[in-house]
Amino acid sequence: MDSDDGMDDLFDPTKSARSSDVDTSHEAARSMKKAAGKQHRAIMTILQTFWPLAAEQVGDQLGYGCWRRFKELRAAGLIERFGTEKDKHVNRSGRKAWKHKPVRTFNVGGP
């Protein structure tokens, strides 16, 4: 799904592979550009409906890990951490993780 919502621009493939990595790592990073935009849209859709959620909780709904996309969405100012230490989600490994909420509503994938 191509879109003009800017989600395809949040992922920077140059930050996903080190300069010392082999060429195939750089190719893999470049190939993630559109997929990352789709993942950003899916995360925003879930967060706008069910916030606050931690990345693990959103990933459980999507069926794949999405914590890297959370960092990109936070950097773009589209989501923010929610609550205090006591509000954190305890993940499967027993560690606490921040829950997130959308900063503003965002028309993801709509007309």
C-alpha positions as CSV (number, residue, x, y, z in Angstrom):
1,M,0.0,0.0,0.0
2,D,1.6,3.2,-1.1
3,S,0.6,6.3,0.9
4,D,1.4,9.9,1.2
5,D,1.1,9.8,5.0
6,G,4.9,10.0,5.5
7,M,5.1,6.6,7.2
8,D,7.4,5.3,4.5
9,D,9.9,8.0,5.4
10,L,10.4,7.2,9.1
11,F,12.7,4.2,8.4
12,D,16.3,5.2,7.6
13,P,18.1,2.2,6.0
14,T,21.4,3.9,6.4
15,K,21.0,3.4,10.2
16,S,20.1,-0.2,9.9
17,A,23.5,-1.5,8.7
18,R,27.0,-0.6,9.8
19,S,29.5,0.7,7.3
20,S,31.6,-2.5,8.0
21,D,28.6,-4.8,7.2
22,V,28.6,-6.9,4.0
23,D,26.7,-5.6,1.0
24,T,23.8,-8.0,1.6
25,S,23.1,-6.3,5.0
26,H,22.8,-2.9,3.2
27,E,20.6,-4.5,0.6
28,A,18.4,-6.0,3.3
29,A,18.1,-2.6,5.1
30,R,17.1,-0.9,1.8
31,S,14.5,-3.6,1.1
32,M,12.8,-2.9,4.5
33,K,11.8,0.7,3.5
34,K,8.2,-0.1,2.3
35,A,7.7,-2.9,4.9
36,A,8.7,-0.6,7.7
37,G,6.1,2.0,6.5
38,K,3.4,-0.7,6.6
39,Q,4.5,-1.7,10.1
40,H,4.4,1.9,11.3
41,R,0.8,2.2,10.0
42,A,-0.2,-1.1,11.6
43,I,1.3,0.0,15.0
44,M,-0.5,3.4,14.8
45,T,-3.8,1.7,14.0
46,I,-3.5,-0.6,17.1
47,L,-2.3,2.2,19.4
48,Q,-5.0,4.6,18.4
49,T,-7.6,1.9,19.3
50,F,-6.1,0.2,22.3
51,W,-3.6,2.5,24.0
52,P,-1.6,2.4,26.2
53,L,0.3,-0.7,25.1
54,A,3.9,-1.8,25.2
55,A,5.8,-2.9,22.0
56,E,5.5,-6.6,23.1
57,Q,1.7,-6.2,23.4
58,V,1.4,-4.6,20.0
59,G,3.7,-7.3,18.5
60,D,1.5,-10.0,19.9
61,Q,-1.5,-8.5,18.0
62,L,0.5,-8.1,14.8
63,G,2.3,-11.5,15.0
64,Y,5.8,-10.1,14.8
65,G,8.3,-8.1,16.9
66,C,7.9,-4.4,16.3
67,W,10.1,-2.7,19.0
68,R,12.4,-1.1,16.4
69,R,9.5,0.6,14.8
70,F,8.5,2.1,18.2
71,K,11.8,3.9,18.4
72,E,11.2,5.4,14.9
73,L,7.6,6.5,15.8
74,R,8.8,8.1,19.0
75,A,11.6,10.0,17.1
76,A,9.0,11.3,14.6
77,G,6.8,12.5,17.5
78,L,3.9,10.3,16.6
79,I,3.9,8.3,19.9
80,E,5.1,8.9,23.4
81,R,5.7,7.0,26.6
82,F,2.7,6.7,28.8
83,G,2.5,6.9,32.6
84,T,5.1,6.3,35.3
85,E,7.3,3.4,36.4
86,K,4.3,1.8,38.1
87,D,2.4,1.8,34.8
88,K,5.0,-0.2,32.9
89,H,4.2,-3.5,31.3
90,V,6.0,-6.6,32.7
91,N,7.0,-8.5,29.6
92,R,7.5,-12.3,29.2
93,S,11.1,-12.1,30.4
94,G,10.0,-10.4,33.6
95,R,11.5,-7.0,32.6
96,K,9.4,-3.8,32.7
97,A,8.7,-2.0,29.4
98,W,7.1,1.4,28.8
99,K,3.6,1.5,27.4
100,H,3.0,4.0,24.6
101,K,0.1,6.1,23.4
102,P,-0.4,8.1,20.2
103,V,0.4,11.8,20.4
104,R,-2.3,12.7,17.9
105,T,-4.8,10.8,15.8
106,F,-3.5,9.8,12.5
107,N,-5.4,8.6,9.5
108,V,-3.6,5.4,8.7
109,G,-4.3,3.7,5.4
110,G,-7.6,5.6,5.0
111,P,-8.8,7.9,2.2
